Amino acid sequence: MTQLYVIKVGSSTALSSNHTVFEQIRKISDKGNQVLLIIGGATGIVEYYEQIQRKESYLELSNGVQARYCNREEMNHIYNAYDQVMIPSIKNNLQHLGLKTYVQCAGDQGVVTGKQGPPLRARVNGKKRIVRDSLYGSYFDCETQLIHSLLNDFHVVCFTPPIKDSENPSNYLNIDADMLAAHLSVHMKAHHLRFVTGTNGLLKDIDKPSSTIKNIYSNDSLEFVKGRMKQKVRAAQLAIKDGISDVCIMGPSMEPQKSTWFWNMDGYNNNYDIINKIVRIPSVSRNEEELTNYLLHNIQFPGVKNSIDPAGNIVFEKGAGEQTLLLLGHVDTVPYLWKVTNDEKMITGRGAVDAKGCFANFIQMLRDVEVPKNGKLKVIGAVEEEVSSSAGAYYVRDHHPADAVIIGEPSGEHNLTLGYHGLLKLGVTIQKSQKHSASRDNVSVADLYYSIKKDLEERVKAVDSNHVVTTTRINQHKRENIDVLEAILNFRISPGINVDYLKKLNLKISEEVTINVLRATPGYMNKRNCPLVKSFAKSMASEKVKIKYLKKTGTSDMNTLATKWVNTPMVAYGPGDSHLDHTNEEFQIYEDLDRSRTILKGAIDQWFSHLSEVETVDHQSKVTHY
């Protein structure tokens, strides 16, 4: 899924000969994301006024703050500064990197409109005065559809102040570029909002570049913030209050470790900080990098190594023993995001159940579990679990061997998932000559598809009578004189059915129909009598919980690992109601999170304890007695 980045860059950074920020923007665009770039203008205005040998005009407000004076004459010069200094420079820098770029003042053609601010109380020549002709304002609205069209057509769409007066279209209004970026982020439902500045985020001590504050919460006191940074903070707070994006202030290199993140939640010193943050960072499949980079630089536990592997998975390791227990979660979600909210009892947001709640618990184990000398605890957040590629899991299968695996998927705290159905994903394409819909012998491509689906169900039934079938996508269109229908048909195949069934399954229908196998992953079912399952049974028993074993009709990364890891014990466990997966009502209750975390830790401790017992027995059996 394409994600929208709103990136605000200060004028001094934008005009600098150091093009790091533009190179980072190119990388974001190259990944298929949309970029709405907002450029400030203070440095460009200074440069323009020097060119025309004119002194900038300011007002001293009654509160002692200086504000730019923007009467109609000055506004013409401010507009020219953007039009003649900022816009040509930005366009040149972006096009030099091969980016198809659209740049304009936001107010041109009324793309962004505002409301003029009230009269100002100021001191003029030492006397108090009410100034009524300063053309400054606040955001009112934008042409959403037009901006979306531009974003679809260009790699980067760039706006600068000023904006148009919604009540008097002949006037332009000056607006702070940080606030413009924040409002557009909210209005356009951006996934990510970045304020790029000359410092490494928000600094505790302005004279110490290394004093970056990593996190700002809604209840933090910000009295130490000075100067222009105050407006960036106000803009960031507006965006997290009203929008859905993750928000941070970052240095010109746009590196996560040199950034300050803003969170629409109170500061936490408890077990819910991690889940609240990772749910608030959008990570739709194939766009997980923002989250994995955040985790790489912000999850720091003693004795834990952090890395990102070549597939993009986030990898944590604790311990250096030979016996590895792998906790494999996934960091991606299905599309459509809504505002994340939380209270003292629960959190709701995309991914809270599937499966960031599970992964938050896995991360917590890195802190809470004592790993024995002969053991290693590896926690991996895989990418692309929610799409057919399963790129993260395939890389884990081939490069991260383990002796046992716990998959992070919602089972409910009292349940343990032992297996999943496999997945046979078929791409069905029908191409049929057009006929009038009133013809007696006409069979439309839609009618034909449902006939084919029924036929295929009967063929699969001969292989697996307990299969589950769903049409997940269907599209019909015309190409010259041909009616075309394209569909994706998913068959969930029971565990125990070997993938060799494909050899028996006849997928030929007719010349008008093409059927391609997009994925054929077998089902998997773990045995109950292995040490890993027994470890969970003992842990639940210690919590006075009766364990319930599940076999699910869905498919998880467990299936992918099982294609090669034939003798490796694997189960799935995690908090949350799986019926909420992929719905718009995902929520995670903190009490469930706590109970499942306790059971998970107990099971891990039991598994490592079993290793120690086996090692002791093996050692004693090798002792020679005289």
C-alpha positions in Angstrom: 0.0 0.0 0.0 1.3 3.5 -0.9 1.8 5.6 2.2 1.7 9.4 2.3 4.6 11.3 3.9 4.2 15.0 4.7 7.7 16.4 5.2 8.3 20.0 6.3 11.8 21.3 5.6 13.0 24.6 6.9 14.3 27.2 4.4 17.9 27.2 5.6 18.0 23.4 5.3 16.3 23.5 1.9 18.7 26.1 0.5 21.8 24.4 1.9 24.3 22.9 -0.5 24.0 19.7 1.6 21.3 17.7 -0.3 21.0 14.9 2.3 17.4 15.7 3.0 16.5 15.6 -0.7 18.3 12.3 -1.1 16.2 10.9 1.7 13.1 12.2 0.1 14.1 10.4 -3.1 14.6 7.1 -1.2 11.1 7.5 0.3 9.6 8.1 -3.2 11.6 5.3 -4.8 9.8 2.9 -2.4 6.5 3.8 -4.0 5.4 6.3 -1.3 3.8 9.7 -1.9 5.6 12.8 -0.7 3.9 16.1 0.1 6.7 18.5 0.8 6.2 21.8 2.7 9.0 24.3 2.6 9.5 27.3 4.9 10.7 30.6 3.7 12.5 32.7 6.3 16.0 32.4 4.8 14.6 32.9 1.3 12.7 36.1 2.4 16.0 37.5 3.9 17.8 36.7 0.6 15.1 38.3 -1.5 14.9 41.5 0.6 18.7 41.8 0.3 18.4 41.5 -3.5 15.8 44.3 -3.7 17.6 46.3 -0.9 14.6 46.5 1.3 14.4 46.2 5.0 12.2 43.5 6.4 9.2 44.8 8.5 8.3 43.5 11.9 5.8 44.3 14.6 6.5 44.2 18.3 3.4 42.6 19.8 2.1 43.5 23.2 3.4 40.2 24.7 6.9 41.1 23.6 7.1 38.7 20.6 8.2 39.9 17.2 5.9 39.1 14.3 6.4 39.7 10.6 4.4 42.7 9.3 2.4 41.6 6.3 0.4 44.5 4.9 -0.5 44.2 1.2 2.8 45.7 0.0 4.9 43.5 2.2 2.8 40.4 1.2 3.7 41.0 -2.5 7.4 40.9 -1.6 6.9 37.8 0.6 5.1 36.1 -2.3 8.0 37.0 -4.6 10.5 35.6 -2.2 8.9 32.2 -2.3 8.2 32.4 -6.1 11.7 33.7 -7.1 14.0 32.3 -4.5 12.5 29.2 -2.7 10.5 27.5 -5.5 13.3 27.6 -8.2 15.8 26.2 -5.7 13.6 23.4 -4.5 12.5 22.4 -8.0 16.1 22.3 -9.1 17.3 20.2 -6.2 14.5 17.6 -6.6 14.6 17.4 -10.4 18.4 17.0 -10.2 17.7 13.7 -8.4 15.4 12.5 -11.1 12.2 13.3 -9.2 9.2 14.4 -11.2 8.2 17.5 -9.2 5.3 19.8 -8.8 5.9 23.0 -6.8 3.7 26.1 -6.1 2.7 28.5 -3.4 -0.1 26.8 -1.5 -2.5 29.6 -2.1 -2.2 29.6 -5.9 -5.5 28.6 -7.5 -6.9 28.4 -4.0 -5.4 25.0 -3.4 -5.0 25.9 0.3 -7.2 28.5 2.0 -7.1 30.2 5.4 -8.8 32.7 7.7 -7.3 36.1 8.3 -6.2 36.5 11.9 -7.6 39.2 14.2 -6.2 42.7 14.6 -2.8 42.8 16.4 -2.0 44.7 19.5 1.4 46.1 18.9 3.9 48.9 19.8 4.7 51.2 16.9 7.3 53.9 17.5 6.9 53.2 21.2 3.1 53.7 21.2 0.4 51.1 21.6 -1.6 50.6 18.5 -4.1 48.2 16.9 -2.8 46.9 13.6 -5.6 45.8 11.3 -3.9 45.4 7.9 -1.5 42.6 8.6 -2.4 39.7 6.2 -1.5 36.7 8.3 -3.9 33.8 9.0 -4.6 30.2 10.0 -5.4 27.2 8.0 -9.0 26.7 6.8 -9.3 24.1 4.0 -7.6 22.5 1.0 -8.5 21.0 -2.3 -8.1 17.4 -1.2 -9.1 15.7 -4.5 -6.7 18.0 -6.5 -3.8 17.3 -4.1 -4.5 13.5 -4.4 -4.4 13.8 -8.2 -1.1 15.7 -8.1 0.4 13.1 -5.7 -0.7 10.3 -8.1 1.0 12.1 -11.0 4.2 13.4 -9.4 7.0 11.9 -7.3 7.0 14.9 -5.0 4.3 17.6 -4.6 5.7 20.7 -2.9 3.8 23.7 -1.4 5.1 26.8 0.3 3.3 29.6 2.0 1.4 31.9 1.6 -2.2 30.6 1.3 -5.4 32.3 -0.1 -7.9 34.1 2.1 -11.1 32.0 2.0 -13.3 35.1 2.5 -11.4 37.5 0.2 -9.7 35.5 -2.6 -7.8 38.6 -3.8 -5.6 38.4 -0.7 -2.8 36.0 0.2 -2.3 35.2 3.9 1.1 34.5 5.5 1.0 31.2 7.5 3.7 29.4 9.5 5.0 26.5 7.3 5.1 24.1 10.3 1.4 24.7 11.0 0.6 24.4 7.3 2.3 21.0 7.3 0.5 19.8 10.4 -2.9 20.8 9.1 -2.3 19.2 5.7 -1.1 16.1 7.4 -4.4 15.9 9.3 -6.6 16.9 6.3 -4.9 14.5 3.9 -4.8 11.6 6.4 -1.0 11.3 6.1 0.7 8.2 7.5 3.9 10.0 8.5 4.7 13.6 9.4 8.3 14.8 9.5 9.6 18.2 10.6 13.2 18.4 9.3 15.3 21.0 11.0 18.9 21.9 11.4 19.3 20.3 14.9 19.1 16.6 15.8 15.5 16.7 16.8 14.4 18.5 20.0 17.4 19.2 22.2 17.4 19.3 25.9 20.4 21.6 25.7 20.7 23.7 22.5 24.5 23.8 22.9 24.7 20.0 23.0 23.8 18.3 19.6 23.9 14.9 21.4 21.1 15.9 23.9 18.2 14.8 21.6 15.0 14.0 23.6 13.7 10.8 22.2 10.1 11.0 23.2 7.6 13.7 24.0 4.3 12.7 25.6 1.1 14.7 25.9 1.6 15.3 29.6 5.2 16.5 29.4 6.3 20.0 30.5 8.0 21.8 27.6 9.1 25.0 29.3 12.7 24.4 28.1 11.6 24.8 24.4 12.8 28.1 23.0 12.6 30.2 19.9 11.3 28.8 16.5 11.3 25.3 18.0 8.1 26.3 19.9 6.1 26.5 16.7 7.3 23.1 15.6 6.3 21.6 18.9 2.8 23.3 18.6 2.5 21.9 15.1 3.5 18.4 16.2 1.1 18.5 19.1 -1.8 19.6 16.7 -1.0 16.7 14.3 -1.0 14.0 17.0 -4.1 15.4 18.5 -6.2 15.5 15.3 -4.4 13.2 12.8 -3.5 9.6 12.3 0.2 10.0 11.4 3.2 9.3 13.5 5.1 12.5 14.1 8.7 13.4 14.7 11.1 16.3 14.6 14.4 15.2 13.0 17.7 16.4 11.8 18.6 17.1 8.1 19.9 13.5 7.7 16.4 12.2 8.7 18.0 9.5 10.8 15.7 7.9 13.4 18.4 8.0 16.1 18.5 11.8 15.7 14.8 12.4 16.1 12.2 13.4 18.7 8.9 11.4 18.5 5.6 12.9 19.7 2.9 10.6 21.2 -0.8 11.4 21.8 -0.6 9.6 25.2 0.6 10.2 28.6 4.2 9.2 29.5 4.4 5.6 30.6 6.9 3.9 32.9 5.0 0.6 32.8 4.4 -2.4 30.6 2.2 -0.7 28.0 4.6 1.8 26.6 5.8 -0.4 23.8 2.4 -1.5 22.5 1.2 2.1 22.5 4.1 3.2 20.4 4.3 0.4 17.9 0.5 0.6 17.2 0.9 4.3 16.6 3.6 3.9 13.9 1.8 2.9 10.6 3.4 -0.2 9.1 1.2 -1.5 6.3 2.8 -4.5 4.4 5.8 -3.5 2.4 6.0 -0.2 4.3 7.4 -1.4 7.7 10.7 0.5 7.6 9.6 3.4 9.8 8.6 1.0 12.6 11.6 -1.3 12.3 14.0 1.6 12.3 12.3 3.0 15.4 12.6 -0.3 17.2 16.2 -0.7 16.1 17.2 2.6 17.7 14.8 2.8 20.7 14.5 -0.7 22.2 17.7 -0.9 24.2 18.0 -3.7 26.9 21.2 -4.9 28.5 22.7 -7.9 26.8 20.4 -7.6 23.8 21.8 -7.2 20.2 19.6 -5.3 17.7 19.8 -5.5 13.9 17.8 -5.4 10.7 18.4 -8.3 8.4 18.5 -8.1 4.5 14.8 -8.9 4.3 13.9 -5.9 6.5 13.0 -8.0 9.6 13.9 -6.4 13.0 16.0 -8.9 14.9 16.8 -9.0 18.7 19.1 -11.6 20.3 19.8 -12.3 23.9 22.2 -15.0 25.0 24.9 -16.8 23.0 24.1 -20.5 23.6 23.5 -23.1 20.9 19.9 -23.9 21.8 17.7 -21.2 20.2 14.1 -20.4 21.0 12.7 -18.1 18.3 9.8 -15.8 19.1 8.6 -14.8 15.6 6.0 -12.0 15.3 5.2 -9.7 12.4 5.3 -6.0 12.3 3.1 -5.3 9.3 -0.7 -4.7 9.2 -3.4 -4.8 6.6 -4.4 -1.4 5.1 -6.7 1.3 6.3 -5.6 3.2 9.4 -7.7 5.1 12.0 -6.7 7.2 15.0 -5.1 5.2 17.7 -6.7 5.8 21.2 -6.1 4.4 24.6 -7.2 4.7 28.2 -6.3 3.0 31.4 -7.9 -0.3 30.3 -7.2 -0.8 26.6 -5.8 0.4 23.3 -7.6 0.4 19.9 -6.0 0.9 16.5 -4.9 -1.0 13.4 -2.6 -3.9 14.5 -3.4 -3.8 18.2 -4.6 -7.4 17.9 -3.0 -8.6 14.6 -0.3 -8.8 15.7 1.5 -5.9 17.5 0.1 -6.9 20.9 1.8 -10.2 20.5 5.0 -8.6 19.3 5.0 -6.1 22.2 5.0 -9.1 24.6 7.8 -10.7 22.7 9.9 -7.6 23.1 9.1 -7.5 26.8 10.6 -11.1 27.1 14.0 -9.7 26.1 13.9 -7.7 29.3 12.2 -10.2 31.6 13.6 -13.6 30.7 16.9 -14.9 32.1 18.6 -16.9 29.3 20.8 -19.8 30.4 24.4 -20.2 29.1 23.4 -22.9 26.7 20.4 -20.9 25.3 19.6 -18.1 23.1 16.4 -16.1 22.9 15.8 -14.6 19.4 12.9 -12.2 18.8 12.1 -11.3 15.2 9.5 -8.9 13.8 8.9 -10.2 10.3 7.8 -8.0 7.3 5.2 -8.8 4.7 3.3 -11.4 6.7 -0.1 -10.0 5.6 0.7 -10.3 1.8 1.4 -13.4 -0.3 5.1 -12.7 -0.6 5.8 -13.6 3.1 9.3 -12.2 2.4 10.2 -11.9 6.1 9.2 -15.4 7.0 11.0 -17.0 4.0 14.2 -15.2 5.0 13.8 -16.4 8.6 13.3 -19.9 7.3 16.5 -19.9 5.3 18.8 -17.8 7.6 17.6 -17.8 11.2 17.6 -21.5 12.4 16.0 -22.3 15.7 15.3 -25.3 17.9 11.7 -24.3 18.7 9.4 -21.5 17.6 6.6 -19.4 19.2 4.7 -17.5 16.6 3.1 -14.2 17.7 -0.5 -14.5 16.6 -3.7 -13.8 18.7 -4.9 -17.0 20.3 -6.4 -15.6 23.5 -4.4 -15.9 26.8 -5.9 -19.3 27.6 -5.4 -21.0 24.2 -2.5 -22.4 22.4 -2.6 -22.7 18.6 -1.0 -26.0 17.4 -1.6 -25.6 13.7 -3.0 -23.7 10.7 -4.6 -24.7 7.4 -2.5 -24.3 4.3 -3.2 -21.8 1.5 -3.8 -22.5 -2.1 -4.1 -19.1 -3.8 -5.3 -19.2 -7.4 -5.4 -16.4 -9.9 -8.3 -16.8 -12.3 -8.4 -14.8 -15.6 -11.3 -15.1 -18.0 -11.2 -13.5 -21.4 -14.3 -13.8 -23.5 -15.6 -12.2 -26.7 -18.3 -9.6 -26.1 -22.0 -10.4 -26.7 -25.1 -8.4 -26.1 -26.4 -9.0 -22.6 -29.8 -9.8 -24.0 -28.6 -12.6 -26.2 -30.2 -15.9 -25.3 -26.9 -17.8 -25.5 -24.8 -15.2 -23.7 -22.9 -16.2 -20.7 -21.2 -13.2 -19.0 -17.7 -13.5 -17.6 -19.2 -13.0 -14.1 -21.6 -15.9 -14.7 -18.7 -18.0 -16.0 -16.5 -17.2 -13.0 -19.1 -18.4 -10.5 -19.5 -21.6 -12.6 -15.7 -22.1 -12.6 -15.5 -21.4 -8.8 -18.1 -24.1 -8.2 -16.2 -26.5 -10.5 -12.9 -25.8 -8.7 -14.6 -26.3 -5.3 -15.7 -29.8 -6.4 -12.1 -30.6 -7.6 -10.5 -29.4 -4.4 -13.1 -31.3 -2.3 -11.9 -34.5 -3.8 -8.5 -33.7 -2.2 -9.7 -32.1 1.0 -13.3 -32.3 2.1 -12.7 -29.8 5.0 -11.3 -27.0 2.9 -12.5 -23.4 3.2 -12.9 -21.2 0.1 -13.1 -17.4 -0.4 -13.0 -15.1 -3.3 -10.7 -12.3 -2.0 -10.5 -10.1 -5.1 -12.5 -9.7 -8.3 -12.2 -7.2 -11.1 -14.1 -6.9 -14.4 -13.2 -4.7 -17.3 -13.3 -4.5 -21.1 -10.3 -4.6 -23.5 -11.3 -3.7 -27.1 -13.9 -6.4 -27.9 -13.0 -8.7 -25.0 -14.7 -8.9 -21.6 -12.0 -9.6 -19.0 -12.5 -10.8 -15.4 -9.6 -11.3 -13.0 -10.1 -12.9 -9.6 -8.2 -14.4 -6.7 -9.6 -17.5 -5.1 -8.2 -18.7 -1.8 -8.6 -22.3 -0.7 -7.6 -23.1 2.9 -6.3 -26.7 2.9 -6.3 -28.8 6.0 -3.1 -29.8 7.8 -1.8 -33.2 6.8 -2.7 -32.7 3.1 0.7 -32.8 1.3 1.3 -30.1 -1.3 1.7 -32.9 -3.8 -2.1 -32.7 -4.2 -1.4 -30.1 -6.9 -0.2 -32.9 -9.2 -3.7 -34.4 -8.9 -5.6 -31.2 -9.2 -6.6 -30.4 -12.7 -6.7 -26.7 -13.2 -7.5 -26.7 -16.9 -11.0 -25.3 -17.7 -11.0 -24.0 -21.3 -9.1 -21.7 -23.7 -11.0 -18.7 -22.3 -9.8 -19.4 -18.8 -6.3 -19.2 -17.3 -5.6 -20.4 -13.8 -2.3 -19.7 -12.1 -1.1 -21.0 -8.8 0.0 -17.8 -6.9 0.8 -19.7 -3.7 0.6 -23.2 -2.4 1.6 -23.4 1.2 0.8 -26.7 3.1 -1.0 -26.8 6.4 0.9 -27.6 9.6 0.0 -29.3 12.9 2.3 -29.6 15.9 2.2 -32.6 18.3 0.9 -32.1 21.8 3.6 -34.2 23.5 6.7 -32.0 22.6 8.6 -30.0 25.3 7.4 -26.7 23.9 3.7 -27.6 24.2 4.4 -29.1 27.7 6.1 -25.9 28.7 2.9 -23.9 27.9 0.8 -26.5 29.7 2.9 -26.2 32.9 2.9 -22.4 32.7 -0.9 -22.2 32.3 -1.4 -24.8 35.1 0.7 -22.7 37.4 -1.7 -19.8 36.7 -4.7 -22.1 37.3 -5.6 -22.0 33.6 -6.9 -25.0 31.7 -5.2 -25.0 28.4 -7.2 -25.2 25.2 -5.6 -26.3 21.9 -6.6 -24.6 18.6 -6.3 -25.5 14.9 -7.0 -22.4 12.8 -8.4 -22.1 9.3 -6.1 -19.2 8.6 -2.4 -19.3 7.6 0.5 -17.8 9.4 4.3 -17.6 9.1 4.3 -21.0 10.9 3.3 -22.6 7.6 6.1 -20.9 5.7 8.7 -22.2 8.2 7.2 -25.7 8.2 8.0 -26.1 4.5 11.6 -26.8 5.5 11.7 -27.0 9.3 10.1 -30.5 9.4 11.1 -31.5 12.9 11.1 -28.1 14.6 8.3 -27.7 17.3 6.1 -24.7 16.6 3.1 -23.2 18.3 1.3 -19.8 18.1 0.4 -17.8 21.2 -0.6 -14.2 21.9 -3.2 -11.9 23.5 -6.3 -10.7 21.7 -9.4 -12.0 20.0 -8.5 -13.3 16.6 -12.1 -12.6 15.4 -11.0 -8.9 15.3 -8.2 -9.6 12.9 -8.4 -7.4 9.8 -11.5 -5.6 11.1 -11.9 -2.0 12.0 -12.7 -2.8 15.6 -9.3 -4.1 16.8 -8.7 -3.5 20.5 -6.4 -4.9 23.1 -7.3 -5.1 26.7 -4.3 -4.5 29.1 -5.4 -7.2 31.5 -5.3 -9.8 28.7 -1.9 -8.5 27.7 -0.6 -8.9 31.3 -2.0 -12.4 31.7 -0.7 -13.6 28.4 2.7 -12.1 29.2 2.9 -13.9 32.5 2.0 -17.2 30.8 4.5 -16.6 27.9 7.3 -15.9 30.3 6.5 -19.0 32.3 6.5 -21.2 29.2 9.8 -19.7 28.0 11.3 -20.3 31.5 10.0 -23.9 31.4 11.5 -24.5 28.0 15.0 -23.2 29.0 14.7 -25.2 32.2 14.0 -28.3 30.2 17.2 -27.6 28.2 19.2 -27.4 31.4 17.8 -30.7 32.6 18.6 -32.4 29.3 22.2 -31.0 29.4 22.6 -32.3 33.0 21.4 -35.8 32.0 23.7 -35.8 28.9 26.7 -34.7 30.9 26.1 -37.4 33.6 25.7 -40.1 31.0 29.1 -39.3 29.6 30.9 -39.5 33.0 33.2 -42.6 33.3 33.2 -44.3 36.7 36.2 -46.3 37.9 
